[in-house]
Amino acid sequence: MSKRIITTMNKLAAGVAVGVTAMAAGYTGTAVAADTEWAGFVENATYLRDGVGLSKFRNTAQAEFSKPIESDSWSNVSINGTLRATYDGVYDLNDDEFGKDATEEYLGANWHEQDLSSTILQPGTPLPCENDPALCDNLDGYMDQDEKDAKYPDFNDQLDFIRELYISADKQLDNGDIINLSFGKQQVVWGKTDLFRVLDVINPVDYSRHNIYDELEDIRIPQWMLTAEWRMGPNEIFDDSNLSVVWNIDKFRPHNLGTCGQAYRIVDAGCFFSSRIIGGGPYVINDVEEHDWSLANSQFGLKWEGVYGDATFSLNALHYRQQLPSIHTNGNGVSPVPGSNFGLFNIHFPEVNLIGGSIDYYSMNQDAVWRLETSYTQGEEQPRDAYGYKETDMFRYVIGFDKNITIPELGTRSAFLLSTQLFGEHILDHERDMPNEAENWIATMLFKGFYVNNRLSPQIIIAHDFAAEATAIAPSIEYLIDDHWKVNAGFNIKEGGEKKFPWSVTGGAAGGVQTEPLARFLNGPIGVANQEDEFQMSVRYSF
């Protein structure tokens, strides 16, 4: 799509946003409108990183509203919205470490010791659109934020301060079935996994907010979508069943991995993408493939879900674009010219087809819930050393177990929540020069207790990446002072993540084991953050 049409789309989206918000504030149509319900919070999140100092001073104000509207022909008509404004002061308060003036001694200095990498790739350019206009042009709108974007991440051309804004309505059919339609900027959630996603892949994710550790609700990037749900209710076989369709009409957006210079950049990809061959050689990235908006490029999915006895299940199918970048060797045949804008690779986002399903089973004997979520995808691309990438089918699953346990020895009669899950990923057409293992598993555990009438809640989260041999341990405690004030304090400690990979810059014989650039994929989001041990504290006032 041309930039002119994109601009028109953004203006149209802004117009819709303003119009719907105005309707929520004061609907004056012929239908009778109930009062608008408002809720929200203001929050300060202050994080201190070992050896670095302040790594986050995020101040957030969020407001949520729902405006019911009475209608003669539809029921449960409402306009719903979530608006968020964020200012992260770390770029003003710790500008020696983060922001447009941040520097690194060598690429990846924030997660590994210096090795042969420093003789090939120079450190990434922080916030390229302020420091390197040529690189900013190469990245072409992807991972090229400036410092203002990092400070105020909700205020950009995509209007991300609108977390959600949609109209929803039900239509009762003669046979008792209900059709629900929702249109607007939304998060559509298909899966129930924590930290890692299997089916919950409709919305891209902003990992620059806090890597994988924030709630997905806070880091999904909302999209303009139309959803339709046919609620069929019980029948002779099932206790309940629904059929839903989602049509993502928004322009494609990939994950935000965090630009070099930001405090959080998952697998340090932002600095790799903004680096170049040392000595004034070509950039790593030559161009980013842009996808024009058209019906043919839109993303859509179908889900059937139901209830059978103690089991809740779903079958899912989705056509979408890979939200992680795939790196293709630049094949223009032009020899690298030192000092030119020429780059070695182009970034692509291939089309992907997904089929999958989930089942939650409540075991009465165990008083626990077993969860299984699985997906099979075609069209994804994995990185390679010699050839840049390869298209391969992928198989993923999560097995989860949730149980409430009463442990009087721990000083409370309230039940503790134990939630564990095993995330598995299999590359079905694996090649030896892929930095990702053919098979890998990540295990997570949450143990959460409740004291003082459930106002004091300690918890510990542990996640272990088997291939990376990396572990994250996050103990924390939350205290509800009253109905408005809440304080949360904790630590996030990582260990491991020191894997190396025999990378060859020419695609020939390997040049010996080293860390850059491909070991970032092997070490994963936990291993690459192994020097990001933090103390984290947040204070929230809800209204």
Secondary structure by P-SEA (a helix, b strand, c coil): ccaaaaaaaaaaaaaaaaaaaaaaacccccccccccccccbbbbbbbbccccccccbbbbbbbbbbbbbbbcccccbbbbbbbbbbbbccccccccccccccccccccccccccccccccccccccccccccaaaaaaacccccccccccccccccccccccccccccbbbbccccbbbbbbbcccccccccccccccccccccccccccccccccccccccccbbbbbbbccccccccbbbbbbbbbcccccccccccccccccccaaaaaaaccccccccccccbbbbbcccccccccbbbbbbbcccbbbbbbbbbbcccbbbbbccccccccccccccccbbbbbbbbbbbcbbbbbbcccccbbbbbbbccccbbbbbbccccbbbbbbbbbbbbbbbbbbbccccccbbbbbbbbbbbbbbccccccccccccbbbbbbbbbbbccccccccbbbbbbbccccbbbbbbbccccccccbbbbbbbbbbccccccccccccccccccccccccccccccccccccccccbbbbbbbcc
